[in-house]
Amino acid sequence: MVKGISRQVIVVDSPDPHIFEQAIFILRKDALSEGDSVAAEQVVEQAVRIAKNYARTHGAAPHRKMSLSPWLAALVGSVAVGLVWLVVCLL
């Protein structure tokens, strides 16, 4: 239900759009007083910090690509080819 009440809100864009698009913080009526720009900046910074913290703690774990160094990959390939030759020669 929508009422005709005006509220102060802070809308923070998501640092990770896979989790949420925007975070909307509804401020209390007495949260910001007129002319108090330092407190307003602190409230916005805190809202951004909360959104980033939520995205970091509730997001999916980053996918780590498993990679071999070139020398190790060459060694593993050489051993595999050698084993195949050994099996073919014994048959």
ChimeraX attribute file (.defattr): number of C-alpha atoms within 10 A of each C-alpha:
attribute: neighborCount
match mode: 1-to-1
recipient: residues
	/A:1	2
	/A:2	4
	/A:3	5
	/A:4	5
	/A:5	5
	/A:6	7
	/A:7	10
	/A:8	12
	/A:9	12
	/A:10	16
	/A:11	14
	/A:12	19
	/A:13	15
	/A:14	17
	/A:15	17
	/A:16	16
	/A:17	11
	/A:18	10
	/A:19	14
	/A:20	14
	/A:21	12
	/A:22	15
	/A:23	16
	/A:24	13
	/A:25	15
	/A:26	12
	/A:27	13
	/A:28	10
	/A:29	10
	/A:30	7
	/A:31	11
	/A:32	15
	/A:33	10
	/A:34	7
	/A:35	8
	/A:36	9
	/A:37	11
	/A:38	9
	/A:39	13
	/A:40	15
	/A:41	11
	/A:42	11
	/A:43	17
	/A:44	16
	/A:45	13
	/A:46	12
	/A:47	18
	/A:48	19
	/A:49	13
	/A:50	14
	/A:51	21
	/A:52	18
	/A:53	13
	/A:54	16
	/A:55	18
	/A:56	14
	/A:57	9
	/A:58	10
	/A:59	14
	/A:60	11
	/A:61	8
	/A:62	6
	/A:63	6
	/A:64	6
	/A:65	6
	/A:66	5
	/A:67	8
	/A:68	10
	/A:69	8
	/A:70	9
	/A:71	9
	/A:72	11
	/A:73	12
	/A:74	12
	/A:75	12
	/A:76	13
	/A:77	12
	/A:78	12
	/A:79	12
	/A:80	12
	/A:81	12
	/A:82	12
	/A:83	12
	/A:84	11
	/A:85	11
	/A:86	11
	/A:87	10
	/A:88	9
	/A:89	8
	/A:90	6
	/A:91	5
